[in-house]
């Protein structure tokens, strides 16, 4: 997910000293190439889900989410005089492009033609009963996105190695629960007084190189792998091929 950086200078002056404090705020960039009125293969409007994701994960809190990831993935190593692994870098993937990718994956997993490109009508695709997994799910943002775009999925799973942001994902899931506990979780919908239905969601804290981590039930796997090393990509590929 692209972002820009806004700088704010706060100057305070006393009779004896003057100091300048620099605050840095990460602001996500918007994808203007995909129509927010486009429907997923499940009939859910991209823009409605995007608005709900932005309410659950406000843009102005991106810096806080990044800071939470650094608790486990950065400062722990710095405190020991070690170089932080770049593979633990936090990032947020472009949601609108993600929506297109999941539609394409749902189509390719169906029994219809595998030659259809991303700009073709994909009404033949049917994600009903399938399981989605986000490897390196972070705060769970895309897991919620997949669950809202395709509420008929059997299960949307998130696998995250860093405990801090895994905990954030669990807290976000709690926010989506109905206050009375009677109704199933739903994504906030700023465009309506009724929340968007969600497929069942499950988050786990662990690593794909754990031999006890099971994904044999998964149909669609997503990984935002920009910072993955070549060795990690090989391990991830083996992980998927051996079980799926």
C-alpha positions as CSV (number, residue, x, y, z in Angstrom):
1,X,0.0,0.0,0.0
2,X,1.6,3.3,-1.0
3,X,1.7,6.2,1.4
4,X,2.9,9.8,1.6
5,X,4.5,11.4,4.6
6,X,3.2,14.6,6.2
7,X,5.6,16.6,8.4
8,X,4.3,18.8,11.2
9,X,6.6,21.2,13.1
10,X,5.6,22.1,16.6
11,X,7.6,25.0,17.9
12,X,7.7,26.0,21.6
13,X,9.7,28.8,22.9
14,X,10.5,29.8,26.5
15,X,12.7,32.5,28.0
16,X,15.6,30.0,28.3
17,X,15.3,27.6,25.4
18,X,13.7,26.9,22.0
19,X,12.9,23.4,20.7
20,X,11.3,22.0,17.6
21,X,9.4,18.7,17.6
22,X,8.9,16.9,14.3
23,X,5.9,14.6,13.9
24,X,5.6,12.3,11.0
25,X,2.2,11.0,9.9
26,X,1.8,8.3,7.2
27,X,-1.1,8.9,4.8
28,X,-2.2,6.1,2.5
29,X,-2.4,6.9,-1.2
30,X,-5.8,6.3,-3.0
31,X,-6.1,4.0,-6.0
32,X,-8.0,6.0,-8.6
33,X,-7.7,3.4,-11.4
34,X,-10.5,1.1,-10.1
35,X,-14.1,2.1,-10.0
36,X,-15.4,1.9,-6.4
37,X,-18.9,1.1,-7.9
38,X,-17.6,-2.1,-9.3
39,X,-19.1,-5.3,-7.8
40,X,-17.2,-8.3,-6.5
41,X,-18.1,-11.7,-8.0
42,X,-20.2,-12.0,-4.9
43,X,-22.1,-8.9,-5.7
44,X,-20.6,-6.6,-3.0
45,X,-19.6,-3.1,-4.0
46,X,-15.9,-2.4,-3.7
47,X,-16.5,1.1,-2.5
48,X,-18.8,0.0,0.4
49,X,-16.2,-2.4,1.7
50,X,-13.4,0.1,1.2
51,X,-15.3,2.7,3.2
52,X,-15.9,0.1,6.0
53,X,-12.3,-0.9,6.1
54,X,-11.3,2.8,6.4
55,X,-13.6,3.2,9.3
56,X,-12.3,0.1,11.1
57,X,-8.7,1.0,10.1
58,X,-8.6,4.9,9.9
59,X,-5.9,6.4,7.7
60,X,-4.8,8.7,10.5
61,X,-4.0,5.6,12.6
62,X,-1.6,4.1,10.0
63,X,1.4,5.5,11.9
64,X,0.1,3.8,15.1
65,X,-0.3,0.5,13.4
66,X,3.2,0.8,12.0
67,X,4.6,1.6,15.4
68,X,2.8,-1.4,16.9
69,X,4.5,-3.7,14.4
70,X,7.9,-2.3,15.4
71,X,7.4,-3.3,19.0
72,X,8.1,-6.9,18.0
73,X,9.7,-6.6,14.6
74,X,12.1,-3.7,15.2
75,X,12.9,-2.5,18.7
76,X,13.3,-6.0,20.0
77,X,16.3,-6.4,17.7
78,X,17.6,-2.9,18.1
79,X,17.7,-3.4,21.9
80,X,20.0,-6.4,21.4
81,X,22.3,-4.6,19.0
82,X,21.0,-6.6,16.1
83,X,19.8,-5.6,12.6
84,X,16.0,-5.9,12.4
85,X,14.9,-8.4,9.7
86,X,13.4,-6.5,6.7
87,X,11.0,-9.4,6.3
88,X,9.1,-8.1,9.4
89,X,8.5,-4.7,7.8
90,X,4.8,-3.6,8.2
91,X,2.9,-2.5,5.1
92,X,-0.7,-2.1,4.0
93,X,-1.7,-3.4,0.5
94,X,-3.8,-1.4,-1.9
95,X,-7.3,-2.5,-1.1
96,X,-8.9,-1.9,-4.5
97,X,-6.3,-3.9,-6.3
98,X,-6.6,-6.6,-3.7
99,X,-10.4,-6.7,-4.4
100,X,-9.6,-7.3,-8.1
101,X,-7.0,-10.0,-7.2
102,X,-9.4,-11.9,-5.0
103,X,-12.1,-11.8,-7.8
104,X,-9.5,-13.2,-10.2
105,X,-8.5,-15.9,-7.8
106,X,-12.1,-16.9,-7.2
107,X,-12.5,-17.2,-11.0
108,X,-9.4,-19.2,-11.5
109,X,-10.4,-21.6,-8.7
110,X,-13.8,-22.1,-10.4
111,X,-14.5,-24.7,-13.1
112,X,-14.9,-22.0,-15.8
113,X,-12.2,-20.9,-18.2
114,X,-8.8,-20.1,-16.7
115,X,-8.0,-17.8,-19.6
116,X,-10.2,-14.9,-18.6
117,X,-8.3,-11.6,-17.8
118,X,-9.0,-9.2,-15.0
119,X,-11.1,-6.9,-17.1
120,X,-13.5,-9.6,-18.2
121,X,-16.9,-10.2,-16.7
122,X,-16.4,-12.9,-14.0
123,X,-19.9,-13.9,-13.2
124,X,-19.0,-17.6,-13.6
125,X,-16.8,-17.5,-10.5
126,X,-18.3,-18.7,-7.3
127,X,-16.3,-18.4,-4.0
128,X,-19.0,-20.1,-1.9
129,X,-17.6,-22.6,0.5
130,X,-14.0,-21.7,-0.1
131,X,-11.4,-20.8,2.4
132,X,-9.1,-17.7,2.2
133,X,-5.8,-17.2,3.9
134,X,-3.6,-14.1,4.3
135,X,0.0,-15.1,5.1
136,X,1.4,-12.2,7.1
137,X,-2.0,-10.7,7.9
138,X,-0.7,-8.0,10.2
139,X,-3.6,-6.2,11.8
140,X,-6.1,-8.2,9.8
141,X,-7.1,-5.4,7.3
142,X,-7.3,-7.6,4.2
143,X,-8.8,-10.5,6.0
144,X,-11.8,-8.3,6.9
145,X,-11.8,-7.1,3.3
146,X,-12.0,-10.6,1.9
147,X,-14.7,-11.5,4.4
148,X,-16.8,-8.5,3.4
149,X,-16.3,-8.7,-0.3
150,X,-17.3,-12.4,-0.2
151,X,-19.4,-13.1,2.8
152,X,-20.3,-16.6,1.5
153,X,-16.7,-17.8,1.9
154,X,-16.5,-20.7,4.4
155,X,-13.7,-19.1,6.3
156,X,-11.2,-16.1,6.1
157,X,-8.0,-16.8,8.0
158,X,-5.1,-14.6,8.9
159,X,-1.6,-15.9,9.9
160,X,0.7,-13.4,11.6
161,X,4.1,-13.9,13.2
162,X,4.2,-10.7,15.3
163,X,2.1,-11.0,18.5
164,X,1.5,-7.2,18.8
165,X,-0.3,-6.7,15.6
166,X,-1.9,-10.1,15.8
167,X,-3.5,-8.8,19.0
168,X,-4.7,-5.7,17.1
169,X,-6.4,-8.0,14.6
170,X,-8.2,-9.7,17.5
171,X,-9.3,-6.4,18.9
172,X,-10.6,-5.3,15.5
173,X,-12.6,-8.5,15.3
174,X,-14.1,-7.7,18.7
175,X,-15.1,-4.3,17.4
176,X,-17.1,-5.9,14.7
177,X,-19.2,-8.0,17.1
178,X,-22.7,-6.9,17.8
179,X,-23.1,-5.2,21.1
180,X,-25.8,-7.7,22.3
181,X,-23.8,-10.7,20.9
182,X,-26.9,-12.0,19.2
183,X,-26.0,-11.1,15.6
184,X,-22.9,-12.3,13.7
185,X,-20.0,-9.8,13.3
186,X,-20.3,-7.2,10.6
187,X,-18.1,-4.6,9.0
188,X,-19.0,-0.9,9.7
189,X,-20.8,0.6,6.7
190,X,-20.6,4.4,6.6
191,X,-23.0,4.4,3.6
192,X,-25.8,2.6,5.6
193,X,-27.1,2.1,9.1
194,X,-26.7,-1.6,8.5
195,X,-23.2,-3.2,8.7
196,X,-21.8,-5.3,5.9
197,X,-22.0,-9.1,6.5
198,X,-18.7,-10.9,7.1
199,X,-17.7,-14.5,6.3
200,X,-16.4,-16.3,9.5
201,X,-12.9,-14.9,10.5
202,X,-10.1,-16.6,12.4
203,X,-6.7,-15.1,13.3
204,X,-3.7,-17.2,14.5
205,X,-0.3,-16.1,15.6
206,X,2.5,-18.2,14.1
207,X,4.7,-18.8,11.0
208,X,4.2,-20.6,7.8
209,X,7.5,-22.4,8.4
210,X,6.1,-24.1,11.4
211,X,5.6,-27.8,10.5
212,X,2.4,-27.9,12.6
213,X,0.7,-25.0,10.8
214,X,-2.0,-26.5,8.7
215,X,-3.4,-25.0,5.6
216,X,-4.6,-28.0,3.7
217,X,-8.2,-26.6,3.8
218,X,-7.2,-23.3,2.1
219,X,-8.3,-22.5,-1.5
220,X,-7.0,-19.0,-1.9
221,X,-3.7,-17.8,-0.4
222,X,-2.6,-14.2,-0.4
223,X,0.8,-12.9,0.7
224,X,2.0,-9.3,0.6
225,X,5.6,-10.5,0.0
226,X,7.4,-7.3,-1.1
227,X,10.0,-7.7,1.8
228,X,10.2,-11.5,1.7
229,X,13.6,-12.9,0.8
230,X,14.2,-15.4,-2.0
231,X,14.6,-18.2,0.6
232,X,11.3,-17.2,2.3
233,X,9.5,-17.3,-1.0
234,X,10.8,-20.8,-1.6
235,X,9.7,-21.9,1.9
236,X,6.3,-20.4,1.4
237,X,5.9,-22.1,-2.0
238,X,6.8,-25.4,-0.5
239,X,4.4,-24.7,2.4
240,X,1.6,-24.2,0.0
241,X,2.4,-27.0,-2.5
242,X,2.9,-29.6,0.2
243,X,-0.5,-29.0,1.8
244,X,-2.8,-27.5,-0.8
